[in-house]
Amino acid sequence: MQNLKNNLTLIIPAKNEKDSLPIVLEEIKKFNFKANIIVNKNDIDTIRASEKFNHKILHQPGKGYGDALIHGIKNCETEYFCIFNADGSFNPNEIEPMFNCLIKNKIDVIFGSRYQKNSGSEDDTVVTLIGNYFFTFVGKVFFSLGLNDILYTFVIGNTKHVNNLKLNQKDFSFCVELPIKAKKKKLNIQSFPCYERTRIAGIKKVNAFKDGTLILIHMIKLFFSK
């Protein structure tokens, strides 16, 4: 089995996460993971909160969740990457079994799921549950995606293969762009059961209705694109 420490980098988007990010970095310290922390250069508090942990800090070139992730993956120097939120909702104990499943089954991109057997969420709401069910249904019907949690971005993937997808969505529609383009390029994708924890601090960055509209518009565009 491949070595996690040498072959995997955590991609951590950290917008205004000065309170939760140090706790997350302290939690992952025992795993010796490499990490690319992506912040806005003006977010001085978050930058200062992460400096003592000796991870690579990347200044985000633009704005948006997708922009941060794309920048982090492009600058990833290991064979594999893992998108890992800075709010404490992802459990680092789940990274190794996800990674092992990816390697064993020759998967290109593996997606964490809150909605299959042996999974769950402490942070879901009725609105996000319904929204995720709707977009996952659209993904299955119109793109033949075999995923059951399309909006959850706890993801491990092959860095080269994902960079070759030429991802360009700067906002939260990145969540659907990644699996849809991966499917179109015939990459091997799969779900893996995960348990989402309650975020440590701060507020959610997602606006259910605004970002939901952007996601739907982009899915329509992807359906009609080659």
Secondary structure, DSSP 8 states (H G I E B T S, - for coil): ---HHHHEEEEEE-TT-TTTHHHHHHHHGGGT-EEEEEE-TT-HHHHHHHGGGT-EEEE-SSSSHHHHHHHHHHT--SSEEEE--TTS-S-GGGHHHHHHHHHHTT-SEEEEESSSTT-EESS--HHHHHHHHHHHHHHHHHH----S-TT---EEEEHHHHHTT-----STTHHHHHHHHHHHTT--EEEEE-EE---SSS-----HHHHHHHHHHHHHHHHH--
